[in-house]
Every structure is written in structure tokens, then in C-alpha cells.
């Protein structure tokens, strides 16, 4: 088996026929669902942006919780360290 055949997974002609057939099936399925390649890429892009936006909102919310808690915890800790027994 040559390096090209090994890389392709078979002879170039048979691989080409398989790829054309699979492309036809996938293209027909996408047309049936009214999905375009650019629409698919755009949808993934918007989904990732919303996911990252949601993640940033979550990180900021957790940071706010830490800040709120620190306003109470840190002064109490300092007082406990100043007046506590060592």
C-alpha cells in the first residue's frame, strides 16, 4: 500500500466516489432542514458568544459575592487576630 493510499484510506478514485456520495447525502439533509453552511457557522458563532457572555456574567456575579462577603469577613478576621489568644 502506497503512502497516498494509506493516508486516504484507500485508492484515490474510491475515496473520491465515497466523498461525493456522502457530500450528496449531507447536502440533501441540510437542504431538507433549510440549513446553509454559512448559517450553521453563524449559529455556532452566536452560540459561543452567548456562552462566553453568560460565563463572564457568572464570573462577575461570583466576584461580587466574594466582595460582599469580604466586607464582613475580613474586618471580623482582623478583630479576631488582634484580640484573640495566640
N, C-alpha and C positions, 0 to 999 in steps of 0.2 A: 504494500500500500504506500503510495507516494505521500509526501508531506502535505500537498494540497488536498488530496482525498482524505487524509487523516484529519486535517483542520476542518474541512467542510462536513465531514461525517458521511462521506460517500462520493460518488463521481459528481463532477460539476453539473452535468446535464440533469441527473436525477434530483439533485438538491434544488436546482432551478425550478423544475416542474413542481416539486413539493412546496417551495416557497410561493410560487404563483397560485397554486391551489389554495393554500392557507390564507394568502392575501385576499383572494376572492371571497372565501368564507367569512373572514373577519370584516371585510369591506361591506358585504351584504348585511351582516348582522348589525354593523354600525349604521348603515343606511336605514335599516328597519327601525332602529331605535332613534333615528334622527340625530345621531352624534357625528360631529365632524372632528378630525384630529385637532384643529386649532381650538375648537370649543372644549375639547377634552383637556388640552393643555391649559387653557384659560381657567377652566373649572378647578383643576388641581392647584393652579397658582392662587386663585382666590381662597380655596380651602386652606392652603398653607398659610396665607396671610392672616386669615381669621384665627387659625390655630395659634400662630405666633402672637397675635394681638391678645387673644384670650390668655395665653401664658404670661405675657407681660403684665396684664391686669392682675392676674393671680399673684405674681411676684410682688407687685406694688402693694396689693392688699395685705399680703403676709408681712411685708416690710412695715406697713402701717401698724399692724397688730404688735409687732416687736417693739416699735417705738412707743406705742401706748403702754405696753407692759413695762418697758424700761423706765418710763416716767414714775412708776410706782415702785418697782423692784429695786432699782439702783439706789435711790435715797435710803430705802429701808435697809439695804445691804450695808451701805456706808455707816448708818447709825448703828447697826448691829456690830460692825467691825470696830467702831470707835468705843462703844460702851460694853462690848462683850468680853468675856474672860478668854484669855489666851491659853 
